[in-house]
Amino acid sequence: MFKRKGWLLLIIIVIFFIGGSWGIKEYYYGGETYYTQITTDGTKQVDKDTEGKSYVSYQYDLPAYDQAGHQKKVSFNSAKSSRLQKQAYLELKVNDRKGVMSWQKVDQADLPKAAEKALAKQLNR
C-alpha cells in the first residue's frame, strides 16, 4: 500500500512540475496572435552593440488585429538594416507583458477573415 501511495505522490509532483513549467513559459514567452500590414516606412534607428559597432533597425507603430477583428496598437523593431516591404502582411506573436515577441510575413490568403476586413477598413480611412 505504501509503494502505491509513493508512486501516486511522485506522479502528482511530476505533473505539477510540468504544468508549472508550461505555465511559466506561457506567461513570459507565450502570446496572442495578431495580424498587421506594413503601411509606413518605419522610423530609422541607429544603435550600437556592446562592442561599439553601429547597426540600423526600423521601428514600426501599427494597429494589429486578432482573429475576431479586435484592434491592438503594437510597436516592434524590424531587426533588419532595411525597411520592411510596404503592404506586406505580418503575423505577430504579442505578449501582454513584453509586447511583440516575434513576427513573420504571411500571404493575404492566410489572414483570418475578420482581421483581413479590419485591415482593409483601416486602410480606407
Number of C-alpha atoms within 10 A of each C-alpha: 5 7 8 9 10 11 11 12 12 12 12 12 12 12 12 12 12 12 12 12 12 12 13 12 11 12 13 13 15 18 19 13 17 26 28 28 24 18 16 14 14 19 13 16 12 11 11 10 8 6 6 8 8 10 13 15 18 19 16 20 15 16 19 25 25 21 16 12 18 13 17 14 11 17 13 17 18 17 13 11 13 12 19 19 13 12 11 14 22 20 21 25 19 23 18 14 12 11 15 19 17 16 18 10 15 16 10 13 9 10 20 16 14 15 21 22 13 21 21 12 10 12 9 7 5
